[in-house]
Amino acid sequence: MVREKGKILVLGWGSTHGAIKAAVKEAREKGMDVSHAQIRHLHPFPKNLGEILYNFDTILIPEMNTGQLCSIIRDKFMVPAIGLNKIKGMPFSTTEIFAKIEELAKK
């Protein structure tokens, strides 16, 4: 679900995949310019990750922790990634991620 360029990229890894995929699909159906990329390996990062990140205005990173991936992405690629963190032991719902996408799309 990655377009080469766009307004919003939702970057995920691990257990967030399903909720991100469904939220991005719903957002696209409503006409929002949003894409989804899922990282499978954190070390090393995919060779083209920086190239992908630089082509989007906003990068949203939903994480089931305090934001470690978001910090690494900000540090390594110098992009203002936005974290959406959840530490309650329950997985993200599609609705939670969609709400954040919708909020960012309005900016």
C-alpha positions, 0 to 999 in steps of 0.5 A: 500500500505504498505510493511513491509520494503522498501526504501521509505515510503510516509506518508500522512494524510487528503487531500493528500491521492489521489495524494499520492496513484496515485504517489506511484502507478506510482512509483511502476509501474516504479520499485521504492521501495516505499510504502504509509501509510495514517494516519486517526487519529493524536491523538493518532497515530496508535500503530504500526506507529513507527514500520512501520517508522523504517523499511524504509530508507526514509520517505516522508511527503507531507503536505498542510501546513508548515510541522506540521506533519513532525515536530511531526513525527521527534520529536516523532519517531526520524526519519529524515522525509523529508517534501514536503510542499505546501501552495498555496491553491491548492492541490498536483498533482500526478506529484509533489509527483511523482517527489519527490519520483523519486528524493529520489529513485535516492539517 
